[in-house]
Amino acid sequence: MDSLITLRVSHSHLFPGAVLRLRDGQQFPADPAECLLIFSDESEAEAEFFSGDGGNPSHGRLLVSAYTTGAGTAISAKNWHLTATAPGELKVTRRTDDG
């Protein structure tokens, strides 16, 4: 993995409907992509992005490491499905148990 992708998250945690935005000037690379998630409460989590079929970044999976929210809530590691909604923007569609 060559470079770290920074994604800003619309909330303090992920759930279906939460929005993730690429930092200005960044684009999704070939996967897997190492990511840093910055949540709305400024907490951070490491993650790995895998694009969908054929390397298409318009949808994919995000494997998020465990982290603690700014309010001190422990969030366990989770896997999420994502879909692109606009250039540089992804929306969480559902949680998955596969790794």
C-alpha positions in Angstrom: 0.0 0.0 0.0 1.6 3.2 -1.2 -0.2 6.1 0.4 -2.6 6.7 3.2 -6.1 7.8 2.2 -7.9 10.2 4.6 -11.6 9.9 4.9 -13.8 12.3 7.0 -16.8 10.7 8.5 -20.1 12.5 9.0 -20.6 11.1 12.5 -18.7 9.8 15.5 -19.3 6.2 14.3 -20.3 4.3 11.2 -23.8 3.0 10.5 -25.9 2.6 7.3 -26.3 6.1 5.8 -23.2 7.6 7.3 -21.1 9.5 4.7 -17.3 9.4 4.2 -15.5 12.1 2.2 -12.0 11.9 0.7 -9.6 14.6 1.7 -9.4 17.3 -1.0 -7.2 16.2 -3.9 -7.2 12.5 -3.0 -8.5 9.8 -5.2 -9.1 6.1 -4.6 -6.1 4.1 -5.6 -6.0 0.5 -6.7 -6.9 -1.6 -3.7 -6.3 -2.5 -1.1 -6.0 1.1 0.2 -4.8 1.9 3.7 -7.1 4.6 5.2 -7.3 6.9 8.2 -10.9 7.7 9.2 -11.4 11.0 11.0 -14.8 11.1 12.7 -16.9 14.2 13.4 -15.8 14.1 17.1 -12.1 14.1 15.9 -11.5 10.5 17.0 -9.6 8.4 14.5 -9.5 4.8 13.3 -7.3 2.9 10.9 -9.1 1.0 8.0 -8.5 -0.8 4.8 -10.6 -0.2 1.7 -11.3 -2.9 -0.9 -13.0 -1.8 -4.1 -15.8 -3.7 -5.7 -15.9 -6.0 -8.7 -13.1 -5.4 -11.2 -11.4 -2.8 -9.0 -14.3 -0.4 -9.4 -14.1 2.2 -6.5 -17.8 3.1 -6.9 -18.5 0.5 -4.3 -16.5 -1.7 -2.0 -15.8 -2.8 1.6 -14.2 -1.0 4.5 -12.5 -3.0 7.3 -12.3 -0.7 10.3 -10.1 -1.3 13.3 -11.4 -0.9 16.8 -11.3 2.7 18.2 -12.7 4.9 20.9 -15.0 7.8 20.2 -14.3 11.3 21.6 -16.9 10.6 24.3 -15.0 7.5 25.4 -17.2 4.8 23.8 -15.2 1.7 22.7 -16.2 0.7 19.1 -15.2 -2.8 18.1 -13.6 -3.6 14.7 -16.3 -3.9 12.0 -16.7 -4.5 8.2 -18.9 -2.2 6.1 -20.2 -2.1 2.5 -19.9 1.3 0.8 -21.4 2.9 -2.4 -20.2 6.0 -4.1 -22.8 8.8 -4.0 -20.8 11.7 -5.5 -17.1 12.2 -6.6 -15.0 11.7 -3.5 -17.9 10.6 -1.4 -19.0 7.2 -0.2 -22.1 6.2 1.8 -22.2 3.2 4.2 -24.9 0.8 2.9 -24.7 -2.1 5.4 -22.5 -3.9 7.9 -21.1 -7.3 7.1 -19.7 -10.1 9.2 -17.3 -11.3 6.5 -13.6 -10.3 6.8 
